[in-house]
């Protein structure tokens, strides 16, 4: 993750150097060399993902003069969006997401919670499935409202597994449990939310240079004082991604850039609104291609 960018671009190298210094261990080595099982621990995955995204962003900013109209980030990605908008300093953000990952991992004992993708069902059908499998002691709730026909649910393991089987019987043949380390974006994360409050209290929020579409509202936020409450609510609330991307289209966005590893968000956008073209910026080749494509639009 990020190794090619670091080899070719000084701005990317400085991002990883700062991350290593702030965290007090070589995150860069973990990203570049592994081992993968250690990188997959959420307390490492979250800062690694943030660092890689911001490294690509800093290269783009150094090589291209275009300014964003708006930003958004899926779950953890909201921190990257806030760094891009200037609301969070990178050093504060990398330290916060490291602790966020640790708190989330500890919030629910191993095996008690999980997540699943319910594929092929609309939102009312997903809500009905969750309501039927939930009890006074176990819950399953919508967690990531990703795209039409793709909603991720979260909650107690047994309830989520019941939901998968029920969804399959109602047309969601592709529904499946996900390999995750914790049941994110549901009430089981309440201890993590409480712990994160103390972390965010120590962080200064700067004025936003442009708006960030918040996960929990699917609306543009430009108010510095709302950043922390929205980040806290995000821990236990669903990610309203489909609505967020619909809002982006309503704002007149025609081109977006997905910074960091993977092309998941671009894939979701094709299911949500094909009028927005998503460019990738994850390695030197894709960053250069994106700069060339967007420069032609300027």
C-alpha positions as CSV (number, residue, x, y, z in Angstrom):
1,X,0.0,0.0,0.0
2,X,1.5,3.3,-1.2
3,X,5.0,1.9,-1.9
4,X,5.1,3.0,-5.5
5,X,3.9,6.5,-4.7
6,X,6.6,6.9,-2.0
7,X,9.3,5.7,-4.4
8,X,8.4,8.3,-7.1
9,X,6.9,11.3,-5.2
10,X,8.3,13.3,-2.3
11,X,4.9,14.5,-1.0
12,X,3.8,10.9,-0.6
13,X,7.1,10.1,1.2
14,X,6.6,12.9,3.6
15,X,3.1,11.6,4.5
16,X,4.4,8.2,5.5
17,X,7.3,9.8,7.4
18,X,4.9,11.9,9.4
19,X,2.7,8.9,10.1
20,X,5.6,6.9,11.4
21,X,6.7,9.7,13.6
22,X,3.3,10.4,15.1
23,X,2.4,6.7,15.7
24,X,5.8,5.8,17.1
25,X,6.2,2.7,14.9
26,X,6.9,2.0,11.2
27,X,3.5,2.1,9.7
28,X,5.2,2.5,6.3
29,X,7.0,-0.8,6.6
30,X,3.7,-2.5,7.5
31,X,2.0,-1.0,4.5
32,X,4.8,-1.7,2.1
33,X,6.0,-5.2,3.3
34,X,3.3,-6.6,5.6
35,X,2.7,-9.1,7.1
36,X,-0.9,-9.0,5.8
37,X,-2.4,-10.6,8.9
38,X,-1.0,-7.7,11.0
39,X,-2.0,-5.1,8.5
40,X,-5.6,-6.5,8.7
41,X,-5.9,-5.7,12.4
42,X,-8.3,-2.7,12.4
43,X,-6.1,-0.6,14.6
44,X,-3.5,-0.9,11.8
45,X,-5.8,-1.0,8.8
46,X,-7.4,2.3,9.7
47,X,-4.2,4.5,9.9
48,X,-2.8,2.5,6.9
49,X,-5.8,3.4,4.8
50,X,-5.7,7.0,5.8
51,X,-2.0,7.4,5.1
52,X,-2.3,5.8,1.7
53,X,-5.3,8.0,0.7
54,X,-3.6,11.2,1.9
55,X,-0.3,10.3,0.2
56,X,-2.2,10.0,-3.1
57,X,-4.0,13.2,-2.4
58,X,-0.8,15.1,-1.6
59,X,0.7,14.0,-4.9
60,X,-2.4,15.1,-6.8
61,X,-2.3,18.5,-5.1
62,X,1.3,19.0,-5.9
63,X,0.9,18.0,-9.5
64,X,-2.5,19.5,-10.4
65,X,-3.9,22.9,-9.7
66,X,-7.6,21.9,-9.6
67,X,-9.5,22.6,-6.3
68,X,-12.3,20.2,-5.1
69,X,-15.9,21.4,-4.9
70,X,-16.8,18.9,-2.2
71,X,-15.5,15.7,-0.6
72,X,-16.9,12.6,1.0
73,X,-15.5,9.5,2.6
74,X,-17.0,6.1,3.4
75,X,-16.8,5.4,7.1
76,X,-13.1,5.8,8.0
77,X,-12.8,7.7,4.7
78,X,-14.6,10.6,6.2
79,X,-11.4,11.4,8.2
80,X,-9.5,11.5,4.8
81,X,-12.1,13.8,3.4
82,X,-11.8,16.1,6.5
83,X,-8.0,16.2,6.1
84,X,-8.4,17.1,2.4
85,X,-10.8,19.9,3.4
86,X,-8.3,21.2,6.0
87,X,-10.6,20.6,8.9
88,X,-8.2,18.0,10.4
89,X,-4.5,18.1,10.5
90,X,-3.0,14.9,9.2
91,X,-1.0,14.2,12.4
92,X,-4.2,14.5,14.5
93,X,-6.2,12.4,12.1
94,X,-3.7,9.5,12.0
95,X,-3.5,9.4,15.7
96,X,-7.2,9.5,16.1
97,X,-8.0,6.7,13.6
98,X,-5.4,4.5,15.2
99,X,-7.2,4.9,18.5
100,X,-10.6,4.6,16.7
101,X,-9.5,1.2,15.3
102,X,-8.4,0.0,18.7
103,X,-11.6,1.1,20.4
104,X,-13.7,-0.5,17.8
105,X,-11.9,-3.8,18.1
106,X,-12.3,-3.8,21.8
107,X,-16.0,-2.6,21.9
108,X,-17.4,-6.1,21.2
109,X,-15.9,-9.4,22.3
110,X,-14.5,-11.6,19.5
111,X,-17.2,-13.7,17.9
112,X,-20.2,-11.8,19.4
113,X,-20.7,-9.5,16.5
114,X,-20.4,-9.6,12.7
115,X,-21.6,-7.9,9.5
116,X,-23.2,-9.2,6.3
117,X,-24.0,-7.9,2.8
118,X,-27.7,-8.3,1.9
119,X,-27.6,-8.2,-1.9
120,X,-30.6,-7.8,-4.2
121,X,-33.0,-6.4,-1.6
122,X,-34.2,-2.8,-1.4
123,X,-34.0,-0.8,1.9
124,X,-37.5,-1.6,3.1
125,X,-36.9,-5.3,2.6
126,X,-33.6,-5.1,4.5
127,X,-35.3,-3.2,7.3
128,X,-38.1,-5.9,7.5
129,X,-35.5,-8.7,7.6
130,X,-33.6,-7.0,10.4
131,X,-36.8,-6.4,12.4
132,X,-37.8,-10.0,12.1
133,X,-34.5,-11.5,13.3
134,X,-33.8,-9.0,16.1
135,X,-34.9,-9.8,19.6
136,X,-34.7,-8.1,23.0
137,X,-31.2,-9.5,23.5
138,X,-29.9,-9.7,19.9
139,X,-30.0,-7.2,17.1
140,X,-29.3,-6.8,13.4
141,X,-29.5,-3.3,11.8
142,X,-28.6,-1.6,8.5
143,X,-25.0,-0.3,8.8
144,X,-23.7,0.6,5.3
145,X,-26.4,1.8,2.8
146,X,-24.0,1.4,-0.1
147,X,-26.0,1.3,-3.3
148,X,-29.2,0.1,-4.8
149,X,-29.5,-3.6,-3.9
150,X,-26.4,-3.6,-1.6
151,X,-26.9,-2.9,2.1
152,X,-24.5,-4.2,4.7
153,X,-26.1,-5.0,8.1
154,X,-24.3,-5.3,11.5
155,X,-25.1,-6.7,14.9
156,X,-24.9,-9.8,17.0
157,X,-23.5,-12.8,15.1
158,X,-26.5,-15.1,15.5
159,X,-29.0,-12.4,14.4
160,X,-26.9,-11.4,11.4
161,X,-26.6,-15.0,10.3
162,X,-30.4,-15.4,10.6
163,X,-30.8,-12.3,8.5
164,X,-28.6,-13.7,5.8
165,X,-30.7,-16.9,5.5
166,X,-33.9,-14.9,5.6
167,X,-32.7,-12.6,2.9
168,X,-31.7,-15.5,0.7
169,X,-35.2,-16.8,0.9
170,X,-36.6,-13.5,-0.2
171,X,-34.6,-13.0,-3.4
172,X,-31.2,-12.0,-1.9
173,X,-29.4,-15.0,-3.2
174,X,-26.0,-13.3,-3.1
175,X,-26.3,-12.3,0.6
176,X,-23.3,-13.3,2.7
177,X,-21.5,-12.8,6.0
178,X,-18.4,-10.6,5.7
179,X,-15.0,-11.2,7.1
180,X,-14.7,-8.4,9.5
181,X,-13.1,-7.9,12.9
182,X,-16.1,-6.2,14.6
183,X,-19.8,-5.2,14.0
184,X,-19.2,-1.6,12.8
185,X,-21.8,1.2,12.6
186,X,-24.3,-0.3,15.0
187,X,-25.3,0.1,18.7
188,X,-22.7,-2.5,19.7
189,X,-20.0,0.1,19.0
190,X,-21.3,2.4,21.8
191,X,-18.2,1.8,24.0
192,X,-16.0,2.8,21.1
193,X,-18.0,6.0,20.6
194,X,-17.6,6.9,24.2
195,X,-13.9,6.3,24.1
196,X,-13.5,8.2,20.9
197,X,-15.1,11.2,22.5
198,X,-12.0,11.7,24.7
199,X,-9.7,11.3,21.7
200,X,-11.6,14.0,19.6
201,X,-11.8,16.4,22.6
202,X,-8.0,16.9,22.3
203,X,-8.1,17.7,18.6
204,X,-8.5,21.2,17.1
205,X,-10.8,21.5,14.1
206,X,-9.9,24.1,11.5
207,X,-12.2,26.0,9.1
208,X,-13.2,23.8,6.2
209,X,-11.9,25.0,2.8
210,X,-14.8,23.1,1.1
211,X,-17.8,21.1,2.2
212,X,-17.7,17.5,3.3
213,X,-20.7,15.3,2.9
214,X,-21.2,13.6,6.3
215,X,-21.9,9.9,6.5
216,X,-24.7,10.2,9.1
217,X,-26.7,13.0,7.4
218,X,-25.8,12.6,3.7
219,X,-25.6,16.5,3.6
220,X,-22.8,18.9,3.1
221,X,-21.2,20.2,6.3
222,X,-19.2,23.4,6.3
223,X,-19.4,24.1,10.0
224,X,-16.3,23.3,12.1
225,X,-18.2,22.9,15.3
226,X,-20.3,20.0,13.8
227,X,-17.3,17.9,12.7
228,X,-16.7,16.2,16.1
229,X,-20.4,15.4,16.8
230,X,-20.8,13.9,13.3
231,X,-17.7,11.8,13.7
232,X,-18.9,10.5,17.0
233,X,-22.4,9.7,15.7
234,X,-20.9,7.9,12.8
235,X,-19.4,5.2,15.0
236,X,-22.9,3.8,15.9
237,X,-25.0,5.1,13.0
238,X,-25.3,3.8,9.4
239,X,-23.2,5.1,6.6
240,X,-25.7,6.7,4.2
241,X,-23.4,6.3,1.1
242,X,-26.0,6.0,-1.6
243,X,-27.8,9.2,-0.4
244,X,-24.4,10.9,-0.1
245,X,-23.5,10.2,-3.7
246,X,-27.0,11.2,-4.9
247,X,-26.4,14.5,-3.0
248,X,-23.1,14.9,-4.8
249,X,-24.8,14.5,-8.2
250,X,-27.4,17.1,-7.2
251,X,-24.6,19.5,-6.5
252,X,-23.6,19.2,-10.2
253,X,-20.5,17.1,-9.7
254,X,-19.5,15.3,-13.0
255,X,-16.0,13.9,-12.0
256,X,-14.8,12.5,-8.7
257,X,-11.5,11.0,-7.6
258,X,-11.2,7.9,-5.4
259,X,-7.9,8.3,-3.5
260,X,-6.1,5.3,-2.1
261,X,-6.1,1.5,-2.6
262,X,-9.0,-0.2,-4.5
263,X,-11.8,0.9,-6.7
264,X,-14.8,-0.1,-4.5
265,X,-16.3,3.4,-4.4
266,X,-16.1,3.7,-8.1
267,X,-18.0,0.5,-8.4
268,X,-20.6,1.7,-6.1
269,X,-21.0,4.9,-8.0
270,X,-21.7,3.0,-11.2
271,X,-24.7,1.4,-9.4
272,X,-25.8,4.8,-7.9
273,X,-25.3,7.4,-10.6
274,X,-23.5,6.9,-13.8
275,X,-23.5,10.6,-14.6
276,X,-20.5,11.0,-12.2
277,X,-17.2,9.5,-13.6
278,X,-14.9,8.2,-10.8
279,X,-11.2,8.4,-11.5
280,X,-8.7,6.3,-9.5
281,X,-5.6,7.7,-7.7
282,X,-3.8,4.9,-6.0
283,X,-0.4,4.5,-7.7
284,X,1.8,6.7,-10.0
285,X,0.2,5.4,-13.2
286,X,-3.4,6.1,-12.1
287,X,-2.5,9.4,-10.5
288,X,-0.9,10.7,-13.7
289,X,-3.9,9.4,-15.7
290,X,-6.3,11.2,-13.4
291,X,-4.4,14.4,-13.6
292,X,-4.3,14.2,-17.4
293,X,-8.0,13.5,-17.6
294,X,-9.1,16.3,-15.3
295,X,-6.6,18.8,-16.7
296,X,-8.4,18.4,-20.0
297,X,-11.7,19.3,-18.3
298,X,-10.3,22.5,-16.7
